Amino acid sequence: MQYGLDLSNAGAYGDPRMLAELARLAEDTGWDGIFLEDYIMHWCNQATYDPWIALAAMAMNTKHITLGITVTPLPRRRPWKIAREAVTLDHLSQGRFVLGVGIGNGKDADFAHLGEETNDRQRAAMLDEALDIIVGLWSGQPFSYQGEHFNLQEVTFLPKPIQQPRIPIWVGGGWPLKGPTQRAIRWDGSCMYRHSNGGEWQDWTPEDVQALRSMVETQRGPNVQFDIKVGGRERRDDLEQEREFMQSMAEAGVTWYGEFIPPCEPALVREQIMQGPLRVE
């Protein structure tokens, strides 16, 4: 199991210069990856910065740490623009970029206040089409596409990604909802949260992880490479309890555990990063 930091693209530490500094600090203190949120107007109502520009700065200031975005809401993005940006980050980082995607929340200001599509079914269909287009463009071969939401006359996108067969695509959304679960299984990994009808935070359970692993094996075969990223909340005060939970995740088959640091003062986030990950055997 690898250990990542989930950081915001907003607040006092969210600007590209600061995130580049924090990425270098994380690399030096033993973290395996950093994953940014993607908001145009962040839920914390603080100053918000473009995460893709921040990731470029982070890539230039690091050498081996994995960099990703979990998740970018593809229904409010042009798929060919994401395809180009992702390949650029892949080359800039020498193959260290992971693309996390989702439908986004139609109630967020990113959608509702900006005239974007707010219907869940429509955004899900847009996401599926966008993913087909992105992967087709990454092939480096002539590619065209005719869909309900996107149409593309034949073009050839170069360069191809460094990572082959493609840049890893992780899918977010609510586990165990059918749509995001089946979409994740189709691609390279899951960064889904555990869905709750009441809206309160819920950790994944070992049984959840085992169930997803079983579905992947049934539908795609036993030896397919498939990442499962869980976590996404702040570290518990009870470190022994936190280690026990993380151990159960590792034993169930989780490949990435993410620790969230909310928007806060840079001195505080540095302090939390310098603690290093709570590694388990």
N, C-alpha and C positions, 0 to 999 in steps of 0.2 A: 504494500500500500504506500502510495506517495502522498505528500503533505503539501497542500496549497493554501494560499491566502486569498480570500475573497474581499476585494476592495471596491470602494465606490469611486465614481468619476465626478465627485462633488465634494463640497466643503473645503475646509482649510488644507487638507492634504490632497485634494483631487486634481490639481493642475498638473500638466505634463512634466514640468521640471521637478516637482516634488515627487510624483509617482516614479520618475526615472531614478531619483535618488533612493526611494524606498525599495525599488526593485533590486538595485545593486546591494542594498543592505540585506534584503531577504536572501539573495544568492549567497552572500558572505556568511550568513548565520544559519544555513542549512535547510532552507525551504526548497521544495522541488518545483513549485509553480506559483504564479500569480494570475488571478482571473478577475477582470474588471466587469462591472455592470455597464449597461448601455442605456442611458437615459438622455433625452434632450432636455427635459425638465425633471430634475431628480425628485424622488418622493420625500426627501428630507427638507425640501424648500430652501436649499442653500445654493450658492454659486455652483453652476454645472459646467463641466468641460467635456470636449469631445474625446471619447475613450479611444478611438482609433488613432488619433494624433498622439495621445498619451502612450499607446502601445508601441508606436514607432520610436518615441523617445526612450521607452523602457528597453526595447530591443537593442538600441544603440549603446546602452549603458550596462548591458549584461552579456554573458558569454554562454551559459548553459541552462539557465532556469527556463522552464516552460512558461509561455505566455498565452493567455487565452481571454476569451470574452464569453461570459455566461449570464445572460444570453443577449444576442442582438435580435430584436423583433423584426424578422425579415418582411412582414407585410407592410411596414412603413419604409422599406428600402428598395432601391432598384437592384435586382439580383446581379446584373452585369457590373454594377458599381461595387457590390460586395465581393464578387469574384475577383475583380481587379485589386481591391484593397487587401484581400486575404492573401493573394499570391505575392503582393508586394511585401507584406509583413513576413510571409514565409521565407522569402529571399533575404530580407533585411535581418532576420533572426537566424538564418542558416538552418531553417527547418524546425523551429521551436514553437510554432503557432498552432493553437487549437481553436476551431470555430464552433462556438455554442450558439444554437438558434432556438427560437420559439415564436409563438404567435403574438406575444405581448398581451398586456391587459387593456382591453378596450375602454375601461373606465379611467385609465391613467390620462393625465393631461397630454402626454405624448401623442395620444390618439384622439381623445374626445375634444380637446381644445384646438386641434390643428387640422380638423377636417379629414382625418384618416378613417379607414374602415374600422367600425366598432363591433360588427357582428362576428361572433366567434367562428361560426362555420365558414364564413367567407374568408376570414384571416387564415384559418387552417388550410383551406384550399389554395390560397395565395402562397403560403409557406411551402406546401408540397411542390407547387409549380416552380417556385424560386429555387428550391434545392435541386430539382432536375436541371434547371438552367445553369446553375453554378457549377455543378459537376460536369455538365456537358462542355462548358467553356474551359474548365480546367484541363480537359483532355488534350488541348493543343491541336485538335483536328477541326475541320470545317463542321460547324454546328448550327442548326436552326431549330426553332421551336414555335409551335402554335398551340396555345392554351386558351382557357377562358379568361385569364387575367393578364397574361403576358404573351407577346408575340415577338419573335426574333427572326429576322432574315439571316441567311447564312453568313457567318463570320468565323474567323479563326483568332483565338486569343493566345498570345505568347507573351511572356514565357510560361511554360508549364510549372507547376509547383515543384519545389525541391523534394518534398515528402511524396512518396508514392506508396500505394496507388493514388492517394490524394491527401490533402490536408484533412486531419481527423475532424469529423462533424459529430458533435454531441448535441442531443436534443433535450430541451427543458420542457417544463409543463408539470401537470399534477399526476403523480403516481397514486393509484393504479388506473387512472382514467384511460379508456381504450385508445383514444386518438393519439395523445402524446406517447403512450407506451408502445403502440405499434409503430409509430414514426421513429422512435428511438431505436427499436429493434432493427429497423430497416437500415439504419446508418451505423455509426462507429461507436456510439456510447450514449449514456444517459447522464444528464445533470438535473434530473427531475427533483422537485421537492415532493414531500408527502402531502397529498391533498387532504384538506380538512373542511368539512361542510360548515363548521363554525368559524373558520378563518384563523384559529389560533395555530401557533407553530407546533409541528409534530416532527420528532426525529424518525428516520427510517428505523425499521426493526431488522434483525437478522433474517427473519422469515420473509420480509419484503425483498431483501437482496437475493435470497435463494430463489424466490418465485420468479424474479426477473431473469436471473441466470438460467433457470429452467426453461423459460419461454424462449430465450435466445438460442439455447441448445436445440430445442425442439424445432424451431423455425429455420435456423441457419446452420446447425451442426455443432458438434461438441468442441471443435478446436478453433472456432472463429475468435479473432481478437475483438474484445468488446470492453470498453471502459465503463465503470460505474462510479460516478462522483457523488458523494453525499456530504452532509455537514451543512455549511451555510449559515451557521449561527456563531455567536460569541462563545469563547471557552468557558466552561463551567468553573465556578469558584472551587468546587470540590474536585481536585485534580485526580484523585484516585478513582472517583466515579467516572470522570471523563475518560481516563485511560481504559477502564473496564468496558465502557461503551465502544470506544474506538477499537479495542481488541476484538469485540464481537463483530464489528463491521469488517475488519480485516479477515477474520476467519470465515465470514459469510461470502467473501469474494469481492469486496469493494476495492477498487484500484486507486481512487483518489479521495482523500478526506479534506474538505475545505473549512477553514476557520475564518469567520467573518469579523472584520474590524469596521465598525460603523464610522461615518464621518465624525472626525474629532480633531483635536489640535495635533500638529505634527509631532510634538514631543511625546505625546501619549502613544501615538501609533508606532513611533520608533521604538519606544520601550516595549510594546507588545511584540513587535517583530523580533527584537533582539533576544527575547526569551527562547526563540527557536520553536520548532514543532514539538508537540508531545508525542514522540515516537513510541510505538509499541512493537513487540516482537512478532 
